Amino acid sequence: MKKVKKEIFLVLSVLIMILIAALYEEDKISSNDIRDATNIVYENSSQEIEAYFCAVDNCTLKLLEHIYFADKIHCALYDLSLKPIIDALNQSYNEGKDVKLIVDNENYKKVSDLKFARQDTSSQLSHNKFCIFDFAPESNRNDKNEDNNKNNDEDSNEDNKNDIVLTGSFNPTRNAYVNDNNIVILQSRYIASNYEDEFNELWNGIFRKGNKVAYPVIILNSIKIENYFCPEDSCATHINTILNSANTSIYFMAFSFTNDLLANTIIMKHNDGLEVKGVYEKSQTNSNIWKEYDYITKTPVNIIPDTNKYNMHHKVFIIDNSIVVTGSFNPTKSADTKNDENVLIIHSKDIAKEFSEEFSRIFAAANVKNENI
């Protein structure tokens, strides 16, 4: 019996050693990063998550800043027609930087003369709006023509090279200054790796399918972030899980909303006594495709059309003033099953507060206008 126990102990010891070695495998998990048994990875970053709201904030300028200073620029954009962005990308490419661009085929003719641009080849939408950036050391960012500051230590330089992801609902088009949109900017090796994997699939002609996301849950500076890509990760299912978890409130801003699963959950939560409010893009109201709106507004739920004469283009859910769902994903069947899309679910009261302020601004303007109709 003692011999059996000893053998079991030895086997367990070996398994533990193998697990530890796997956790700290070079180039995958550093000494500051940990992966647990539930496929959650933990990571620290020197940069806080940033959220900006167009047209209140200058989202174009934020994108330009990142393009100008980055060594690597990989963007998957549904549409691109804004000349300053096109010129900045072209300049970076001509400087020998790693610049690649994927654009939906409906809009490709606007950038077809760019040597670094490719179009999607599917019959559905390549609807993403994200960029991945790799930065030079801080000294190079201050003056790209000067030598590196020798006083910068190795850790500082390495930190400045960490990957940056910019995503949200923002298309860099001529209406960028007037449409209601959002962008989120964050620094995370794991999230950047997820987006780079997705970008590489698109770059290599893999649309509407691909591998499931490698790191679906990341704890970044103690903030839980979920990251999914559609259709391969069943985005609506994950969003529905978050909506089902709501205890006090659900607010949403949606350019289009036709997903029965998500609508039914919202109605159920309303019937359970939660505060439910929503704003949708007015131009979509009368289209047969948007029948979901008729279904929703027959119930006593405070869901109203927006009043921006341009587009209310957000794709956002705010749950319990503590969780934000954002990205390119409109709550529609096509977004979940046909288009190439991306979703971030950020569990942060601070970020939720910023998105709630944007929601309140848009909802208040819409509410006043609708009361006067």
C-alpha positions as CSV (number, residue, x, y, z in Angstrom):
1,M,0.0,0.0,0.0
2,K,2.9,2.4,0.9
3,K,4.5,1.6,-2.5
4,V,1.3,2.5,-4.3
5,K,1.0,5.8,-2.4
6,K,4.6,6.6,-3.2
7,E,4.1,5.9,-6.9
8,I,1.0,8.1,-6.9
9,F,2.9,10.9,-5.2
10,L,5.7,10.7,-7.8
11,V,3.3,10.8,-10.7
12,L,1.5,13.8,-9.2
13,S,4.9,15.6,-8.6
14,V,5.9,15.0,-12.3
15,L,2.5,16.3,-13.5
16,I,2.9,19.5,-11.4
17,M,6.4,20.1,-12.7
18,I,5.1,19.7,-16.3
19,L,2.3,22.1,-15.6
20,I,4.7,24.7,-14.1
21,A,7.0,24.4,-17.1
22,A,4.1,24.8,-19.5
23,L,2.9,28.0,-17.7
24,Y,6.3,29.6,-18.1
25,E,7.2,28.5,-21.5
26,E,9.4,31.1,-23.2
27,D,7.5,33.6,-25.5
28,K,4.1,32.4,-24.3
29,I,3.8,33.1,-20.6
30,S,6.2,35.4,-18.8
31,S,7.0,35.6,-15.1
32,N,4.4,38.3,-14.8
33,D,1.7,36.4,-16.7
34,I,-0.2,33.3,-15.4
35,R,-2.7,31.0,-17.1
36,D,-5.1,29.1,-14.9
37,A,-6.9,25.8,-15.5
38,T,-10.0,27.5,-16.8
39,N,-8.1,29.0,-19.8
40,I,-8.0,32.5,-18.1
41,V,-4.8,34.4,-18.5
42,Y,-3.6,37.1,-16.2
43,E,-1.5,40.1,-17.4
44,N,-0.3,43.4,-16.2
45,S,0.0,46.5,-18.4
46,S,1.4,50.0,-17.8
47,Q,-1.5,51.5,-19.9
48,E,-5.0,51.9,-18.6
49,I,-8.0,51.0,-20.9
50,E,-9.0,54.1,-22.8
51,A,-12.5,54.9,-24.2
52,Y,-13.4,57.7,-26.7
53,F,-16.7,58.7,-28.1
54,C,-17.0,60.2,-31.6
55,A,-18.1,62.8,-32.4
56,V,-17.6,64.3,-28.9
57,D,-14.0,63.1,-28.9
58,N,-11.7,63.3,-32.0
59,C,-11.5,59.6,-32.8
60,T,-9.7,60.4,-36.1
61,L,-6.9,62.1,-34.2
62,K,-6.5,59.2,-31.8
63,L,-6.2,56.8,-34.8
64,L,-3.7,59.1,-36.5
65,E,-1.5,59.3,-33.4
66,H,-1.2,55.6,-33.2
67,I,-0.5,55.2,-37.0
68,Y,2.2,57.9,-36.8
69,F,4.1,56.3,-34.0
70,A,3.7,52.6,-34.7
71,D,6.2,50.3,-36.3
72,K,3.5,47.8,-37.2
73,I,0.0,48.7,-38.3
74,H,-2.5,45.9,-39.2
75,C,-6.1,47.1,-39.7
76,A,-9.3,45.3,-40.6
77,L,-11.9,48.0,-41.5
78,Y,-15.3,47.7,-43.0
79,D,-14.9,51.1,-44.7
80,L,-12.1,53.6,-45.1
81,S,-12.4,56.9,-47.0
82,L,-11.0,59.5,-44.6
83,K,-8.0,61.0,-46.5
84,P,-5.8,61.9,-43.5
85,I,-6.0,58.2,-42.4
86,I,-5.2,56.9,-45.9
87,D,-2.3,59.4,-46.3
88,A,-0.9,58.4,-42.9
89,L,-1.1,54.7,-43.7
90,N,0.5,55.3,-47.0
91,Q,3.3,57.4,-45.5
92,S,4.0,54.7,-42.9
93,Y,4.2,52.0,-45.7
94,N,6.6,54.2,-47.7
95,E,8.8,54.5,-44.7
96,G,9.2,50.7,-44.7
97,K,6.9,50.0,-41.8
98,D,4.8,46.8,-41.5
99,V,1.4,48.1,-42.8
100,K,-1.4,45.8,-43.9
101,L,-5.1,46.7,-44.5
102,I,-8.2,44.5,-45.0
103,V,-11.3,46.3,-46.3
104,D,-14.8,44.9,-47.1
105,N,-15.2,44.3,-50.9
106,E,-18.1,46.8,-51.1
107,N,-15.7,49.6,-50.1
108,Y,-12.4,48.3,-51.5
109,K,-12.4,50.6,-54.6
110,K,-11.7,53.5,-52.3
111,V,-8.3,52.1,-51.3
112,S,-7.6,49.8,-54.3
113,D,-4.5,51.8,-55.3
114,L,-2.8,51.1,-51.9
115,K,-0.2,48.4,-52.3
116,F,-0.8,47.2,-48.7
117,A,-4.6,46.8,-49.0
118,R,-6.6,43.6,-49.7
119,Q,-10.3,43.1,-49.9
120,D,-12.4,40.3,-48.4
121,T,-13.7,37.7,-50.9
122,S,-16.9,36.6,-49.1
123,S,-20.5,37.5,-50.0
124,Q,-21.1,38.7,-46.5
125,L,-19.6,41.7,-44.6
126,S,-16.1,42.0,-43.4
127,H,-17.5,44.3,-40.7
128,N,-14.6,44.7,-38.3
129,K,-13.2,48.1,-37.2
130,F,-9.9,47.2,-35.5
131,C,-6.2,48.0,-35.7
132,I,-3.2,46.4,-34.0
133,F,-0.2,48.5,-33.4
134,D,3.4,47.7,-32.4
135,F,5.2,50.7,-31.0
136,A,8.8,51.8,-31.1
137,P,10.6,52.7,-27.8
138,E,9.5,55.9,-26.2
139,S,12.7,57.8,-27.4
140,N,11.9,57.0,-31.0
141,R,8.3,58.1,-30.5
142,N,9.5,61.5,-29.2
143,D,11.8,62.1,-32.2
144,K,12.0,59.4,-34.8
145,N,15.2,61.0,-36.2
146,E,17.2,60.9,-33.0
147,D,19.1,58.0,-31.5
148,N,17.5,56.0,-28.7
149,N,17.8,57.6,-25.3
150,K,20.4,55.4,-23.7
151,N,19.0,56.2,-20.2
152,N,15.9,54.2,-21.1
153,D,16.2,50.9,-19.4
154,E,15.5,47.6,-21.2
155,D,12.2,47.0,-19.3
156,S,10.9,50.4,-20.3
157,N,11.7,50.0,-23.9
158,E,10.2,46.5,-24.0
159,D,7.0,47.8,-22.3
160,N,6.6,50.5,-25.0
161,K,6.8,47.7,-27.7
162,N,3.8,45.9,-26.2
163,D,0.9,45.5,-28.7
164,I,-1.9,48.0,-28.7
165,V,-5.4,47.2,-30.0
166,L,-7.9,49.8,-31.1
167,T,-11.4,48.6,-31.8
168,G,-15.1,49.7,-31.5
169,S,-17.8,50.9,-33.9
170,F,-15.7,53.6,-35.6
171,N,-15.3,53.5,-39.4
172,P,-12.7,56.1,-40.6
173,T,-15.0,57.7,-43.2
174,R,-16.0,61.2,-44.2
175,N,-18.8,61.1,-41.6
176,A,-16.4,60.2,-38.8
177,Y,-16.8,63.6,-37.3
178,V,-20.6,63.5,-37.1
179,N,-21.6,59.9,-36.5
180,D,-22.0,58.6,-32.9
181,N,-19.3,56.0,-32.4
182,N,-16.9,54.7,-29.9
183,I,-13.3,53.3,-29.8
184,V,-11.5,51.4,-27.1
185,I,-7.7,51.4,-26.9
186,L,-5.9,48.9,-24.7
187,Q,-2.5,47.4,-24.2
188,S,-2.4,43.6,-23.9
189,R,-0.2,41.0,-25.4
190,Y,-2.9,38.4,-25.2
191,I,-5.7,40.5,-26.7
192,A,-3.4,41.7,-29.4
193,S,-2.5,38.1,-30.1
194,N,-6.2,37.3,-30.5
195,Y,-6.7,40.2,-32.9
196,E,-3.5,39.3,-34.8
197,D,-4.7,35.7,-35.2
198,E,-8.0,37.0,-36.6
199,F,-6.3,39.5,-38.9
200,N,-4.0,36.8,-40.3
201,E,-7.0,34.7,-41.1
202,L,-8.6,37.5,-43.0
203,W,-5.3,38.5,-44.7
204,N,-5.0,34.9,-45.9
205,G,-8.5,34.8,-47.3
206,I,-10.3,32.9,-44.5
207,F,-13.6,34.7,-44.0
208,R,-16.7,33.7,-42.0
209,K,-14.8,30.9,-40.3
210,G,-11.5,30.2,-38.6
211,N,-10.1,29.0,-35.3
212,K,-11.8,29.8,-32.0
213,V,-10.2,32.6,-30.1
214,A,-7.0,31.5,-28.3
215,Y,-7.5,33.7,-25.2
216,P,-11.2,34.3,-24.6
217,V,-10.8,35.6,-21.0
218,I,-8.0,37.9,-19.9
219,I,-7.6,39.5,-16.5
220,L,-5.8,42.8,-17.4
221,N,-4.7,44.8,-14.4
222,S,-7.3,43.0,-12.4
223,I,-10.0,43.8,-15.0
224,K,-11.8,40.9,-16.6
225,I,-12.0,41.2,-20.4
226,E,-13.8,38.7,-22.7
227,N,-12.8,38.7,-26.4
228,Y,-14.7,36.9,-29.1
229,F,-14.9,36.8,-32.9
230,C,-17.9,36.0,-35.0
231,P,-19.1,33.7,-36.4
232,E,-16.6,31.2,-35.0
233,D,-17.1,32.1,-31.3
234,S,-20.9,32.4,-31.3
235,C,-20.8,36.0,-30.1
236,A,-24.6,36.3,-29.4
237,T,-24.4,33.4,-26.9
238,H,-21.7,35.1,-24.9
239,I,-23.5,38.5,-25.0
240,N,-26.7,36.7,-23.9
241,T,-24.9,35.2,-20.9
242,I,-23.9,38.7,-19.8
243,L,-27.4,40.0,-20.3
244,N,-28.8,37.1,-18.3
245,S,-26.5,38.0,-15.5
246,A,-28.0,41.5,-15.1
247,N,-29.4,42.3,-11.7
248,T,-30.3,46.0,-11.8
249,S,-30.1,47.5,-15.3
250,I,-29.5,47.0,-19.0
251,Y,-28.8,50.0,-21.4
252,F,-28.1,49.6,-25.0
253,M,-27.2,51.6,-28.1
254,A,-27.6,49.7,-31.4
255,F,-27.4,50.8,-35.0
256,S,-29.5,47.7,-35.9
257,F,-31.2,45.1,-33.6
258,T,-32.9,42.0,-35.0
259,N,-31.6,39.2,-32.8
260,D,-34.5,37.3,-31.1
261,L,-32.3,35.7,-28.5
262,L,-31.0,39.0,-27.1
263,A,-34.3,40.8,-27.5
264,N,-36.2,38.1,-25.5
265,T,-33.6,38.3,-22.7
266,I,-34.0,42.1,-22.6
267,I,-37.8,41.7,-22.4
268,M,-37.5,39.1,-19.7
269,K,-35.2,41.3,-17.6
270,H,-37.6,44.2,-18.0
271,N,-40.5,41.9,-16.8
272,D,-38.4,41.0,-13.8
273,G,-38.3,44.6,-12.8
274,L,-34.8,45.7,-14.1
275,E,-34.4,49.1,-15.6
276,V,-34.1,48.7,-19.3
277,K,-33.4,51.6,-21.7
278,G,-32.3,51.6,-25.3
279,V,-31.6,53.8,-28.3
280,Y,-31.6,52.6,-31.9
281,E,-30.7,54.2,-35.2
282,K,-33.8,56.0,-36.5
283,S,-33.1,55.3,-40.2
284,Q,-33.6,51.6,-39.5
285,T,-37.1,51.8,-37.9
286,N,-39.3,51.3,-40.9
287,S,-37.3,48.6,-42.7
288,N,-38.8,45.2,-42.8
289,I,-35.5,43.8,-41.7
290,W,-35.8,45.6,-38.4
291,K,-39.1,43.9,-37.3
292,E,-37.5,43.3,-33.9
293,Y,-38.1,47.0,-33.1
294,D,-41.8,46.6,-33.5
295,Y,-41.7,43.6,-31.3
296,I,-39.7,45.3,-28.6
297,T,-41.7,48.6,-28.6
298,K,-45.0,46.9,-28.1
299,T,-44.0,46.3,-24.6
300,P,-43.6,49.1,-22.0
301,V,-39.9,49.3,-22.4
302,N,-38.1,52.6,-22.8
303,I,-36.5,52.0,-26.2
304,I,-36.5,54.9,-28.6
305,P,-35.0,56.1,-31.9
306,D,-32.1,58.4,-31.9
307,T,-32.1,62.0,-33.1
308,N,-28.7,62.4,-34.7
309,K,-29.4,63.5,-38.3
310,Y,-26.4,61.4,-39.3
311,N,-25.9,57.9,-37.8
312,M,-26.1,56.6,-34.2
313,H,-23.6,53.8,-35.0
314,H,-22.8,52.4,-31.6
315,K,-23.1,48.7,-30.9
316,V,-23.0,48.8,-27.1
317,F,-24.7,47.1,-24.0
318,I,-24.1,48.4,-20.5
319,I,-25.0,45.9,-17.7
320,D,-25.5,46.9,-14.1
321,N,-23.3,50.0,-14.7
322,S,-20.3,47.6,-14.4
323,I,-20.0,45.7,-17.7
324,V,-19.7,47.0,-21.2
325,V,-20.1,45.1,-24.4
326,T,-18.6,46.8,-27.5
327,G,-17.0,46.2,-30.8
328,S,-18.3,45.9,-34.4
329,F,-21.2,43.5,-33.5
330,N,-24.7,44.7,-34.2
331,P,-27.2,42.4,-32.4
332,T,-28.4,40.8,-35.6
333,K,-28.5,37.3,-37.0
334,S,-26.0,38.2,-39.8
335,A,-23.5,39.6,-37.3
336,D,-23.6,36.4,-35.3
337,T,-23.6,33.8,-38.1
338,K,-22.4,35.4,-41.4
339,N,-20.2,38.5,-41.0
340,D,-16.7,38.8,-39.7
341,E,-17.1,40.7,-36.4
342,N,-15.3,41.2,-33.1
343,V,-16.6,41.7,-29.5
344,L,-15.0,43.0,-26.3
345,I,-16.8,42.5,-22.9
346,I,-15.1,44.7,-20.3
347,H,-16.0,44.1,-16.7
348,S,-15.1,47.5,-15.3
349,K,-17.1,50.1,-13.4
350,D,-14.8,52.9,-14.6
351,I,-15.3,52.0,-18.3
352,A,-19.0,51.4,-17.7
353,K,-19.3,54.9,-16.2
354,E,-17.8,56.4,-19.4
355,F,-20.1,54.5,-21.6
356,S,-23.1,55.3,-19.4
357,E,-22.4,59.0,-19.8
358,E,-22.4,58.6,-23.6
359,F,-25.6,56.6,-23.4
360,S,-27.2,59.3,-21.2
361,R,-26.2,62.0,-23.6
362,I,-27.7,60.2,-26.6
363,F,-30.8,59.0,-24.7
364,A,-31.6,62.4,-23.2
365,A,-31.5,64.1,-26.7
366,A,-33.6,61.3,-28.2
367,N,-36.1,61.4,-25.3
368,V,-36.7,65.1,-25.6
369,K,-37.2,64.9,-29.3
370,N,-39.6,61.9,-29.0
371,E,-41.6,63.6,-26.3
372,N,-42.2,66.5,-28.6
373,I,-43.5,64.3,-31.5
